[in-house]
Amino acid sequence: MWTMVGDKTVKGKRAIREWMGSMPVEPPKFTVDAVIGDGDFATAFGDMTMKEKDGSVGPYSYCDVYRFKGDKIVELKSYVIQKKDVDG
């Protein structure tokens, strides 16, 4: 299960593959600031850029929280916010 907090939840491998296949051809570009693990959980956070529908590139910050069962990811929660230009 993949929950994009504030947007949607996609359940099952097939549904996730179909949803990812519907995304723009160019994948986002990620910068990972840190990865933190504890027990069955791992968290990665940083910045990313993603092509918008109008062709422009938007800056975002993200935090992904993964839950594992053995060596498989069984749940992912993604928190993504668009970065705004702030002067000063």
C-alpha positions as CSV (number, residue, x, y, z in Angstrom):
1,M,0.0,0.0,0.0
2,W,1.3,3.4,-1.0
3,T,-0.3,6.4,0.7
4,M,0.4,9.9,-0.8
5,V,-0.7,11.9,2.3
6,G,-3.3,14.4,1.3
7,D,-3.8,12.9,-2.1
8,K,-4.5,9.2,-2.6
9,T,-3.8,5.6,-1.5
10,V,-2.9,2.9,-4.0
11,K,-3.2,-0.7,-2.9
12,G,-1.5,-3.7,-4.4
13,K,1.5,-4.2,-6.8
14,R,-0.7,-4.1,-9.9
15,A,-2.5,-0.9,-8.9
16,I,0.8,0.8,-8.0
17,R,2.4,-0.2,-11.3
18,E,-0.6,1.1,-13.2
19,W,-0.6,4.4,-11.3
20,M,3.1,4.8,-11.9
21,G,2.6,4.0,-15.6
22,S,0.1,6.9,-15.8
23,M,2.7,9.4,-14.6
24,P,4.7,11.7,-16.9
25,V,7.4,10.0,-18.8
26,E,10.2,11.9,-17.0
27,P,10.6,10.6,-13.4
28,P,11.3,13.1,-10.6
29,K,14.9,13.8,-9.6
30,F,15.6,13.1,-6.0
31,T,18.2,14.3,-3.5
32,V,18.4,12.2,-0.3
33,D,19.4,14.2,2.8
34,A,19.2,11.3,5.2
35,V,17.9,7.7,5.7
36,I,16.9,6.7,9.2
37,G,16.0,3.1,10.1
38,D,14.5,1.6,13.2
39,G,13.1,-2.0,13.4
40,D,10.7,-2.5,10.5
41,F,10.7,1.1,9.5
42,A,13.0,3.3,7.3
43,T,12.6,7.0,6.5
44,A,14.2,8.9,3.7
45,F,13.8,12.7,3.2
46,G,15.2,15.4,1.0
47,D,14.3,17.4,-2.0
48,M,13.1,16.6,-5.5
49,T,12.2,18.3,-8.7
50,M,9.3,17.2,-10.8
51,K,8.0,18.3,-14.3
52,E,4.6,20.0,-14.0
53,K,1.7,19.6,-16.4
54,D,2.6,22.9,-18.1
55,G,6.2,21.7,-18.7
56,S,7.9,23.8,-16.0
57,V,9.9,22.1,-13.3
58,G,8.7,22.4,-9.7
59,P,10.8,22.2,-6.5
60,Y,9.5,19.9,-3.7
61,S,10.5,18.5,-0.3
62,Y,9.6,15.0,0.6
63,C,9.6,12.5,3.4
64,D,9.0,8.8,2.7
65,V,8.3,6.3,5.5
66,Y,8.7,2.7,4.6
67,R,7.4,-0.3,6.6
68,F,9.1,-3.7,5.9
69,K,8.0,-7.2,6.5
70,G,11.1,-9.3,6.1
71,D,12.8,-8.0,2.9
72,K,9.7,-6.6,1.3
73,I,8.2,-3.2,1.5
74,V,4.6,-3.6,2.7
75,E,3.6,0.0,3.2
76,L,4.9,3.4,2.1
77,K,3.7,6.8,3.2
78,S,4.9,9.8,1.2
79,Y,4.7,13.3,2.4
80,V,5.4,15.9,-0.4
81,I,5.1,19.6,-0.3
82,Q,5.9,22.1,-3.0
83,K,8.6,24.6,-2.1
84,K,7.8,28.3,-2.4
85,D,10.2,31.1,-3.2
86,V,10.8,33.1,0.0
87,D,12.8,36.3,-0.1
88,G,15.2,37.1,2.8
